[in-house]
Structure formats: structure tokens, C-alpha cells
């Protein structure tokens, strides 16, 4: 509909026309300036967009558990999880993926010739791994963008002398590792995996092994024999003894005998373990290995039931070691994915780092744990330049994400969670906060991650424990205090943490990968104005 002009909208007078003609050059200049500013803003937006493009999924693709991209990411993670039955196997899987993405393996004991726009990784004890990609615009003293996880989980490990037997069963002595929910280890089909040292051609070599089939079990006591049927009690020394074989199957009339004469060779372990166990190990080693070739064992028990995507709508992940192979997998995958834009990587001034440590579950105080000087040694090598303070300058421009699993609100134990902080499945990555520094999150690091999450299109949740509840911790505070590095603690929500079979959601895998990928790409630009 066309409206008639009012009297105030009549043709301008001659004097008005003159004023318009005088202002025209100014308006023209203003219009040009506005166009120029708009053009610059658009260029900045395009630049930011180019940093985030390619492998980053759209908001629609991350919309929920039914998403094809969510399911794809979860399925790929489960493949990794089922292969990573020990920290050694997890590091091997990470190394395989890194090599396939063009990363070069370095040796800790050698000199490094690290160059911009190159990708590398180094391992420690073969149970910890640190991978890094050097931005094309990196100079000594520039910052580090770091995401860390850990490769270990609570489990049972074979004792140095494991020979045990009882009631005509051959048993294996095991130690508890970490704070496991040990009642969940009963009535499971258990196998063995880990590393062994052996003699070969008059030299010592290490070999990764996995028995790969059920060979042991820790049976429950029948409820009829329980004095108090209302609760479960377990003596970790006497009740957590896996059965390996019966005397009948072994062809034994009485208890198996140790070698009649003790060997004078300190490398001989045949008297320390049942022959049935050593034969299993030799079979896994292959290459004609004999029990007399074995020098030492580092063996872990694990549940042979594979991890799986479960639920009516296939929205859950059920399996062992979610804490914290979710963090390990998403950190390394995000580092690889962050390199998909060659132009952005060429212009990146930071070093992007993914580190996965061992021994987090027992305090991190080891050469391959987060409290080691290994991390500082690597970062100092990367920061080496013309000044003796390049490393210290770099730390001030850096930030670390500690990626470890987080507690989702449990529907059967609702009162255990703080009323305003109740992380849910599919609700986003959980930021963990503790004012007593059990977690390393600060206002600054939280703000930076919020901005990065906004750009990535990934939702965030917050978790804080109740004042009347104990609080766990992570490698975050350890690395933050040891390196003086700004840190935030985050994780994917899960239930049944430290059970032999944990329970998480499918959405978190893609959300974590996307968030950490964006962090690697964008940290420098987001953090710089806050320094």
C-alpha cells in the first residue's frame, strides 16, 4: 500500500537544496568510510570463519544423540577404547593415529630439530605420550595451546610374585591400582594384557601383549553363605584373587610345586609365577618365546566384554576405562583435526600440544605422570631461542585444558549432587570448579573457554561438589602449579566412575573433539586481549 505524503514531506526549498548539496561530499565520505569499516569487519569474520572451517561440525550436526555425526564420532571412539586395554595399548593407538596424520616420532634422549609447521610426538615409558604441532608463525617465546588427559584407569595388576592357590584352584595374586569400585570386578570374564621384558639374542627387549580372551574370574560368594545379606564386603587382599585354572584341568593331585632348586640367575622368574600364567604370556609374545626368556612382567587385568553403544535410542556408551580414555582420545583427535586448514596452521603463532599421562589415578608422581619434569623439558626445548627467558615468556601466553571425566547427576542418588550444579547427558562439556583448588579453573580461564565454546557451537555445563562432600582432583592443579600455567578443568559427563563398566553419553565425544579443536585454532586470538 502506498501512503500519501504529508505537508512535512513536501519538496524542499532552494535553501534546503543548497544545504544538501554542501553536505553531499561529507555524506559521500562517510558512506565510503562505513563501507570500508564494514569491509574490514567482513574480512575479519571471514578470517575467523576460515580458522574454524572444514572438519568442525555444524550446530545441527551436534544437535543430539540421533545425529549422524554424533554416532560416527562415538563409534570411532569405541573402536579406540576396545583396543586400548592398558595405558601401553592406549599410547600405541594414539601413536598409530598420529603417524597416519603425518606426525614424526622423536626420541626423548636425542637432540631435536623442531621446525615451524611440522608435527611431532614423543612417548615416556610407552605409557604416556606428548604430541605437538608447531604453528607456521611460531617464534620462541610464543604460547602453547595445551589439552591433556590420562591413559590409566583403576584396575587390578599382577603382583611381582603371583603364585597363589586354594581349594584345588590355581590363582593369581593381584594388586589394586587406584580407587576402583572393586565389587564390580566380581563375576566378570577377565583377561590379561600389558608389557613384558624378555631376553632375545642376548639383549633385553620390550614386548606389548594382549591375551585377548577370557582366562580368569573372581567369583562372588553365594548369598546363602553371607552373614549379612544387606551389604557387600570385600577384603581386597584375600577376596580379590582371580581363579586361573583348577587342579583337575592342570592334571594335579596336589598343590603345584615350585622349581626344586632356585635359580641363581636374577632374570629367571619361573619360580615367581605359575607355569600356566607364563605359558599364556609366551603364547601372546609368539616367536617361539619360552618361560625362561621372560625377565619381567607388567600385566593388567581387564574385562573382555567390549564397550558398546546402548539404549533404546542408542544414546549411551557403556564400557570400561571411559575415565579417562575419553580425554585421551578427544585430545589427540582434536589436535589432528585442528590441522585440517593449512592456511590457518601456517599463520598460527602457537604450539598446539596434546599430552596424555600415566599414573593419574595414583597421584601422578612418576616419570610418566603429570608431576614429572618431562612436560617442562619438552616445552623448554620448544621455547629455546635467543633469550634465556623464552620459556617463561611462553608460559604467560599459554593455557591448558585438563580433560578428565566429570560426574553427571545420578537419578538414583540425587541428593549427592549440589542443587544448582547438576550436569546431564547430552548437555555439553562440564566445567569443573572447586574454590579449594581441587580443580584449576579460574575466572579468566573459564571466560576464555566460554568464548571458544561460543565460537565452536558447543554447550557448557558447570559442576561443583556439595560442601558436605569430598572432591576428587585431576592433573590440572598439578600442571598448573608446577608450570605456572593458566588451566581449566573440564570433562564429559558420566555415571559409575571407576566401575569396571562405566556409563556415558554419545554426544560428549563429538562435543569434546569440536571444543578442543576450536581451542587449538583460536586460543591465541581469544587469550591475547586478556593478557
C-alpha positions, 0 to 999 in steps of 0.5 A, a space after each residue: 500500500 502506498 501512503 500519501 505524503 504529508 505537508 512535512 514531506 513536501 519538496 524542499 526549498 532552494 535553501 534546503 537544496 543548497 544545504 544538501 548539496 554542501 553536505 553531499 561530499 561529507 555524506 559521500 565520505 562517510 558512506 565510503 568510510 562505513 563501507 570500508 569499516 564494514 569491509 574490514 569487519 567482513 574480512 575479519 569474520 571471514 578470517 575467523 570463519 576460515 580458522 574454524 572451517 572444514 572438519 568442525 561440525 555444524 550446530 545441527 550436526 551436534 544437535 543430539 544423540 540421533 545425529 549422524 555425526 554424533 554416532 560416527 564420532 562415538 563409534 570411532 571412539 569405541 573402536 579406540 577404547 576396545 583396543 586400548 586395554 592398558 595405558 601401553 595399548 592406549 599410547 600405541 593407538 594414539 601413536 598409530 593415529 598420529 603417524 597416519 596424520 603425518 606426525 614424526 616420532 622423536 626420541 626423548 634422549 636425542 637432540 631435536 630439530 623442531 621446525 615451524 609447521 611440522 608435527 611431532 610426538 614423543 612417548 615416556 615409558 610407552 605409557 604416556 605420550 606428548 604430541 605437538 604441532 608447531 604453528 607456521 608463525 611460531 617464534 620462541 617465546 610464543 604460547 602453547 595451546 595445551 589439552 591433556 588427559 590420562 591413559 590409566 584407569 583403576 584396575 587390578 595388576 599382577 603382583 611381582 610374585 603371583 603364585 597363589 592357590 586354594 581349594 584345588 584352584 590355581 590363582 593369581 595374586 593381584 594388586 589394586 591400582 587406584 580407587 576402583 569400585 572393586 565389587 564390580 570386578 566380581 563375576 566378570 570374564 577377565 583377561 590379561 594384557 600389558 608389557 613384558 621384558 624378555 631376553 632375545 639374542 642376548 639383549 633385553 627387549 620390550 614386548 606389548 601383549 594382549 591375551 585377548 580372551 577370557 582366562 580368569 574370574 573372581 567369583 562372588 560368594 553365594 548369598 546363602 553363605 553371607 552373614 549379612 545379606 544387606 551389604 557387600 564386603 570385600 577384603 581386597 587382599 584375600 577376596 580379590 584373587 582371580 581363579 586361573 585354572 583348577 587342579 583337575 584341568 592342570 592334571 594335579 593331585 596336589 598343590 603345584 610345586 615350585 622349581 626344586 632348586 632356585 635359580 641363581 640367575 636374577 632374570 629367571 622368574 619361573 619360580 615367581 609365577 605359575 607355569 600356566 600364567 607364563 605359558 599364556 604370556 609366551 603364547 601372546 609374545 609368539 616367536 617361539 618365546 619360552 618361560 625362561 626368556 621372560 625377565 619381567 612382567 607388567 600385566 593388567 587385568 581387564 574385562 573382555 566384554 567390549 564397550 558398546 553403544 546402548 539404549 533404546 535410542 542408542 544414546 549411551 556408551 557403556 564400557 570400561 576405562 571411559 575415565 579417562 580414555 575419553 580425554 585421551 582420545 578427544 585430545 589427540 583427535 582434536 589436535 589432528 583435526 585442528 590441522 585440517 586448514 593449512 592456511 590457518 596452521 601456517 599463520 598460527 603463532 602457537 604450539 598446539 600440544 596434546 599430552 596424555 599421562 600415566 599414573 593419574 589415578 595414583 597421584 601422578 608422581 612418576 616419570 610418566 605422570 603429570 608431576 614429572 619434569 618431562 612436560 617442562 623439558 619438552 616445552 623448554 626445548 620448544 621455547 629455546 631461542 635467543 633469550 634465556 627467558 623464552 620459556 617463561 615468556 611462553 608460559 604467560 601466553 599459554 593455557 591448558 585444558 585438563 580433560 578428565 571425566 566429570 560426574 553427571 547427576 545420578 537419578 538414583 542418588 540425587 541428593 549427592 549432587 549440589 542443587 544448582 550444579 547438576 550436569 546431564 547427558 547430552 548437555 555439553 562439556 562440564 566445567 569443573 570448579 572447586 574454590 579449594 583448588 581441587 580443580 584449576 579453573 579460574 575466572 579468566 580461564 573459564 571466560 576464555 573457554 566460554 568464548 571458544 565454546 561460543 565460537 565452536 557451537 558447543 554447550 557448557 555445563 558447570 559442576 561443583 561438589 556439595 560442601 558436605 562432600 569430598 572432591 576428587 582432583 585431576 592433573 590440572 592443579 598439578 600442571 598448573 602449579 608446577 608450570 605456572 600455567 593458566 588451566 581449566 578443568 573440564 570433562 564429559 559427563 558420566 555415571 559409575 566412575 571407576 566401575 569396571 563398566 562405566 556409563 556415558 553419553 554419545 554426544 560428549 565425544 563429538 562435543 569434546 573433539 569440536 571444543 578442543 579443536 576450536 581451542 587449538 585454532 583460536 586460543 591465541 586470538 581469544 587469550 591475547 586481549 586478556 593478557 
